Amino acid sequence: MDLNRIQILIESLAKIGRESREAPSLYNIEPFRHFYFQDGRLNVSGLDDFDGKFSRREILVRYLLLKAVLDQGPDMVGVNELLSQVISSLYRREIRIFHRPIDFFQELGITIDQILEKHNSVKAIRANLWAKSQNTRPTKYNLFFAQSSRGIVPIKQVLDYSIHRWGVPLCIPLLLENDLQKEGKESKQPLIDYLESYASAEIMAQGLKDHYRYGLGSAIGDKACHLFAKMYVSVFNLVKHKINDTGWTDISYETPFDSNAGRVLFRTGFLLEFANLEDYKKWNVIQKRIGKEGMPYYIRVTNIRGKKTQKIKPESELFTYYKDIVNNYLKIGMSPRAAEIQRMPTLILYILKKKGYHYSIADFDDGLMKIGTEYCKNNTSPKCQNCPIKQLCFAFNKDKSLIKEYWT
């Protein structure tokens, strides 16, 4: 294992992510206009002011949870535009789904009509651009999706999409409010109180999916759970109660692994530092399947979760660092016997931090997204010559079969 090369690669990606990130502005979304100054900056000092019954911070977190659930599918630009248009339209009709989540269900006819109408509007603008970038037909443009054994798949039923993808995340604050009322209590931030009741951002991310009462279950994937943690902790810096807790730092949650992340980490050779091709095939991470543009292998990135590397020995200093990450930052699996591969980016960022280089999971993930969407494209002709990390890329320099034969 070439630890020095790995550190340079992770640092390079994190630096690219930090330099390229533009803080997302919600100024153009109806309920958030007064959260921002006229120059577009978020009024951070006003986040704990009341906005109706709840704090601005609480309303913003409710939006980010819905955004994390919806931020999937084939066209992220289109998804964000659909989300923005629907929310603004509903609020102009006094259907205040973050202030009163029950409004979504009580006015279900209107909410579904608006989702359909705004989807058609986005499709009219985005379909041709999307089809050209994906080498497919504009008629295939569809932002409605569901979870299946094959991952995210498109569906046509707007009711299924609306209730499962919009309704389920809106039910969490609704249920939390009702539970407080039963106890004769109230809070201006019930969702935040719940989220930060967990020992770490990583445990919180898992609880979003798995909690027996408040878990979203199949409405959210592991990637979306970690995307929410990224936005909550690092991008919007919304941590309220635990700002000095090591369980809620910029490296206290795992990287939101998706197809872009998996493709970049595979082609650069990062994943191959911790296991070989045969291991990934045995784990069904690499599947033999004739797919896009005739590529013989498909990389199912989600199957990496839980897989352990044999390259880091329990007696090594590296494993001591890994245990510190698990025990004091992720705060999960308190006595690890082997290092899990999906946590390797967190481990390397931790090592860089000890050397004085302070990068976050968000920096690293944004770097992966920039490389994956602009250079390391999901086809046999990525823009390798222009890629800023080409000198660090194993596929580009040593084994181009990793580009020509594998897709995500």
C-alpha positions in Angstrom: 0.0 0.0 0.0 1.4 3.4 -1.1 0.3 5.5 1.8 2.1 8.6 0.6 0.4 8.5 -2.8 -3.0 8.0 -1.1 -2.5 11.0 1.1 -1.5 13.2 -1.9 -4.5 12.0 -3.8 -7.0 12.7 -1.0 -5.4 16.0 -0.2 -5.6 17.0 -3.9 -9.3 16.0 -4.2 -10.1 17.9 -0.9 -8.3 21.0 -2.1 -10.2 20.9 -5.4 -13.4 20.5 -3.6 -12.8 23.4 -1.2 -11.7 25.7 -4.0 -14.6 24.8 -6.3 -17.5 24.8 -3.8 -20.0 27.6 -3.9 -22.2 27.8 -0.8 -25.6 26.9 -2.1 -28.0 29.9 -1.7 -31.7 29.3 -1.0 -32.5 33.0 -1.5 -34.7 32.3 -4.5 -36.8 29.8 -2.6 -39.9 31.5 -1.2 -39.7 30.6 2.6 -36.0 31.4 2.8 -35.8 34.8 1.2 -35.7 36.6 4.6 -33.0 34.2 5.9 -30.5 36.0 3.6 -29.0 39.4 3.3 -29.5 41.3 0.1 -26.1 40.4 -1.2 -27.0 36.7 -1.0 -25.2 35.8 2.3 -27.0 33.6 4.8 -27.8 35.6 8.0 -26.1 33.1 10.3 -26.6 35.3 13.4 -30.3 35.2 12.8 -30.7 31.4 12.5 -32.1 31.1 16.0 -34.7 33.8 15.6 -38.3 32.6 15.5 -39.9 32.1 12.1 -43.5 31.5 13.2 -43.5 28.7 15.7 -40.0 27.4 15.0 -36.5 28.8 14.6 -35.1 29.6 11.2 -32.4 26.9 11.9 -35.1 24.3 12.3 -36.9 25.3 9.1 -33.7 25.1 7.2 -32.8 21.7 8.6 -36.2 20.4 7.6 -35.6 21.6 4.0 -32.1 20.0 3.9 -33.6 16.6 5.0 -36.1 16.7 2.2 -33.4 17.9 -0.2 -31.1 15.0 0.8 -33.9 12.5 0.1 -34.7 14.0 -3.3 -31.1 14.7 -4.4 -30.9 11.6 -6.5 -31.9 10.6 -10.0 -30.4 11.3 -13.4 -30.2 15.1 -13.4 -29.2 16.9 -10.2 -29.7 20.4 -11.7 -33.2 19.4 -12.6 -33.9 17.9 -9.2 -32.9 21.0 -7.4 -35.0 23.2 -9.8 -38.0 20.9 -9.3 -37.6 21.2 -5.5 -37.2 25.0 -5.6 -40.2 25.5 -7.9 -42.6 23.2 -6.0 -41.7 24.7 -2.5 -42.1 28.3 -3.7 -45.4 27.5 -5.4 -46.8 25.8 -2.3 -45.7 28.6 0.0 -47.4 31.2 -2.2 -50.5 29.2 -1.7 -50.0 29.2 2.1 -49.2 25.5 2.0 -46.3 25.8 4.5 -44.8 22.3 4.4 -41.8 23.0 6.7 -43.7 25.1 9.2 -46.8 22.9 9.1 -45.8 19.5 7.6 -49.4 18.3 7.8 -50.3 20.8 5.0 -48.6 18.5 2.5 -51.1 15.8 3.2 -54.2 17.9 3.8 -53.7 19.6 0.5 -52.4 16.5 -1.3 -54.3 17.3 -4.5 -52.6 20.6 -4.8 -49.2 19.3 -3.9 -49.3 16.5 -6.4 -50.6 18.8 -9.1 -47.7 21.2 -8.4 -45.1 18.4 -8.5 -46.5 17.3 -11.9 -46.7 20.8 -13.3 -43.2 21.8 -12.2 -41.8 18.5 -13.4 -43.1 19.3 -16.9 -41.7 22.8 -16.7 -38.2 21.5 -15.7 -38.4 18.8 -18.3 -39.1 21.3 -21.1 -35.9 23.2 -20.1 -33.6 20.4 -19.1 -34.5 17.3 -21.3 -32.5 18.1 -24.4 -29.4 19.2 -22.4 -29.6 16.1 -20.2 -30.1 13.8 -23.2 -27.1 15.2 -25.0 -24.8 14.8 -22.0 -26.1 11.2 -21.5 -26.2 10.2 -25.1 -29.8 9.2 -24.9 -33.3 10.5 -25.9 -35.0 13.6 -24.3 -38.2 11.5 -23.9 -36.5 9.5 -21.2 -36.1 12.5 -19.0 -37.9 11.6 -15.7 -37.1 12.9 -12.1 -39.6 10.5 -10.4 -37.8 7.5 -8.9 -38.1 4.7 -6.4 -35.7 2.3 -4.6 -35.3 -1.2 -5.9 -32.9 -4.1 -5.7 -31.1 -2.5 -8.6 -30.8 0.8 -6.8 -32.6 4.0 -7.9 -35.0 3.3 -10.8 -37.4 5.7 -12.6 -41.1 5.4 -12.1 -44.2 7.1 -13.7 -46.5 7.2 -10.7 -46.4 10.6 -9.1 -48.4 9.5 -6.1 -45.8 6.9 -5.2 -43.0 9.4 -5.7 -44.8 12.2 -3.8 -45.8 10.3 -0.7 -42.7 8.2 -0.4 -40.0 10.8 -1.3 -41.7 14.0 -0.2 -44.1 12.8 2.4 -41.9 10.5 4.5 -39.2 13.0 5.4 -41.9 15.6 6.2 -43.4 13.1 8.6 -40.3 13.1 10.9 -40.8 16.7 12.3 -44.6 16.1 12.3 -44.2 13.0 14.4 -41.6 14.7 16.7 -44.0 17.6 17.3 -46.9 15.2 18.2 -44.7 13.2 20.6 -43.7 16.4 22.4 -47.3 17.5 22.7 -48.2 14.1 24.3 -45.6 14.9 27.0 -46.9 18.4 27.4 -43.7 19.9 26.0 -42.8 22.1 23.1 -39.6 23.1 21.3 -38.7 25.6 18.6 -36.3 23.0 17.1 -37.7 19.5 17.6 -35.9 18.0 14.6 -32.5 19.5 15.7 -33.0 18.3 19.2 -33.6 14.8 17.9 -30.7 14.8 15.5 -28.2 16.0 18.1 -29.4 13.5 20.6 -27.1 11.1 18.8 -23.5 10.7 19.9 -22.1 11.5 16.5 -23.0 12.7 13.1 -22.3 9.2 11.7 -24.7 7.5 14.2 -27.3 10.2 13.4 -26.9 9.5 9.7 -27.6 5.8 10.3 -30.5 6.7 12.6 -32.1 8.7 9.8 -32.6 5.4 8.0 -32.9 2.8 10.7 -34.6 4.3 13.8 -37.6 2.1 14.8 -39.9 5.1 15.1 -38.4 8.0 13.2 -36.3 6.1 10.6 -37.0 6.8 6.9 -36.3 3.3 5.9 -36.4 2.7 2.1 -37.3 6.3 1.5 -33.6 7.2 1.9 -30.3 5.5 1.0 -27.0 5.4 2.8 -25.6 8.0 0.4 -28.4 10.4 1.1 -28.0 10.0 4.8 -24.4 11.0 4.6 -25.2 13.8 2.2 -27.5 15.2 4.8 -24.8 14.9 7.5 -22.4 16.7 5.1 -24.9 19.6 4.6 -25.9 19.8 8.2 -22.4 19.6 9.7 -20.0 21.1 7.1 -21.7 23.0 4.3 -24.3 25.0 6.3 -22.6 24.6 9.7 -25.9 24.1 11.5 -24.7 22.1 14.6 -26.3 23.7 17.6 -25.6 21.9 20.8 -22.4 19.9 20.1 -20.1 22.3 18.4 -17.2 21.2 20.7 -18.0 17.5 20.5 -15.5 15.3 18.5 -18.5 13.3 17.3 -19.8 16.3 15.4 -16.7 17.5 13.5 -16.0 17.7 9.7 -14.7 14.1 9.8 -17.3 12.6 12.1 -19.3 11.0 9.3 -18.5 8.9 6.3 -18.2 10.0 2.7 -21.5 9.9 0.8 -20.5 7.2 -1.7 -22.3 7.4 -5.0 -21.5 6.4 -8.6 -19.3 9.5 -9.2 -17.3 8.9 -6.0 -16.9 5.2 -6.7 -15.8 5.7 -10.3 -13.2 8.3 -9.4 -11.9 6.3 -6.4 -11.7 3.1 -8.6 -10.0 4.6 -11.6 -7.5 6.6 -9.6 -6.5 3.4 -7.9 -7.6 4.4 -4.4 -9.9 1.5 -3.9 -7.3 -0.9 -5.3 -4.9 0.1 -2.6 -7.1 -1.6 0.0 -8.3 -4.7 -1.9 -7.7 -6.2 -5.4 -10.1 -6.8 -8.3 -10.8 -10.3 -7.3 -11.9 -9.2 -3.8 -14.3 -6.6 -5.3 -15.7 -9.2 -7.7 -16.2 -11.7 -4.8 -18.0 -9.0 -2.8 -20.2 -8.3 -5.8 -18.9 -4.7 -5.9 -17.7 -5.4 -9.5 -20.3 -7.3 -11.4 -19.8 -8.8 -14.9 -22.6 -7.2 -16.9 -22.6 -5.9 -20.4 -23.8 -2.3 -19.9 -23.3 1.2 -21.0 -21.4 1.5 -24.3 -20.5 -2.2 -24.1 -18.5 -2.0 -20.9 -18.2 -5.6 -19.5 -18.1 -4.7 -15.8 -20.4 -2.6 -13.6 -19.2 -1.1 -10.3 -22.0 -1.3 -7.6 -20.5 1.2 -5.2 -23.1 0.6 -2.4 -21.8 -2.9 -2.0 -18.5 -1.6 -0.6 -20.1 -0.8 2.7 -19.0 -3.1 5.5 -16.2 -4.6 3.4 -12.9 -4.9 5.3 -9.3 -4.4 4.1 -6.5 -6.8 5.0 -3.9 -4.2 4.0 -4.0 -2.4 7.4 -2.7 -4.7 10.1 -4.1 -4.6 13.7 -0.7 -4.0 15.2 0.1 -1.0 12.9 0.1 2.7 13.8 -2.4 3.1 10.9 -4.8 0.9 12.7 -4.4 2.8 15.9 -5.4 5.9 14.0 -8.4 4.0 12.6 -9.5 3.0 16.1 -9.3 6.7 17.2 -11.6 7.6 14.2 -14.1 4.9 15.1 -14.0 5.5 18.9 -13.8 9.3 19.1 -15.2 10.7 15.9 -17.6 8.2 14.3 -18.3 6.7 17.8 -19.5 3.5 16.3 -18.2 -0.1 16.5 -16.1 0.6 19.6 -13.7 -2.4 19.2 -12.9 -2.8 15.5 -10.9 -5.8 14.5 -10.3 -4.7 10.9 -10.6 -1.5 8.9 -13.7 -0.9 6.7 -12.9 0.4 3.2 -15.7 3.0 3.1 -14.0 4.7 6.1 -10.6 5.0 4.5 -11.1 8.6 3.2 -12.0 9.6 6.8 -8.9 7.9 8.0 -6.6 9.7 5.5 -8.3 13.1 6.3 -7.6 12.4 10.0 -3.9 11.7 9.2 -3.7 14.9 7.2 -5.3 16.8 10.1 -2.6 15.5 12.4 -0.1 16.9 10.0 -1.8 20.3 10.0 -3.9 20.0 6.9 -7.5 20.6 7.9 -9.8 19.3 5.2 -13.4 18.0 5.7 -15.4 15.1 4.3 -17.3 17.8 2.5 -14.2 19.2 0.8 -13.2 15.7 -0.3 -16.7 14.8 -1.5 -17.0 18.0 -3.5 -13.7 17.2 -5.1 -14.9 13.8 -6.1 -18.1 15.4 -7.5 -16.2 17.9 -9.6 -13.8 15.3 -11.0 -16.6 12.8 -11.6 -19.0 15.1 -13.3 -16.5 17.2 -15.4 -13.6 14.9 -16.2 -13.9 11.3 -15.1 -17.2 10.7 -16.9 -19.1 7.5 -17.0 -18.1 6.5 -20.5 -15.1 5.2 -22.3 -13.9 8.7 -23.3 -13.5 10.7 -20.1 -11.6 14.0 -20.3 -8.4 12.6 -18.8 -6.0 15.0 -20.6 -7.6 18.0 -18.9 -8.1 16.4 -15.5 -6.3 18.2 -12.7 -5.4 14.9 -10.9 -4.3 12.9 -14.0 -0.7 12.6 -12.7 -2.1 10.8 -9.7 -4.5 8.5 -11.6 -3.6 4.9 -11.8 -5.9 4.2 -14.8 -4.6 7.1 -16.8 -0.9 6.3 -16.2 -0.8 2.5 -15.8 -3.9 0.7 -16.6 -6.4 2.2 -19.1 -8.6 -1.0 -18.9 -10.0 0.5 -15.7 -11.5 3.2 -17.9 -12.4 1.2 -20.9 -14.0 -1.8 -19.1 -15.7 -0.5 -16.0 -18.7 1.8 -15.4 -20.9 2.9 -12.6 
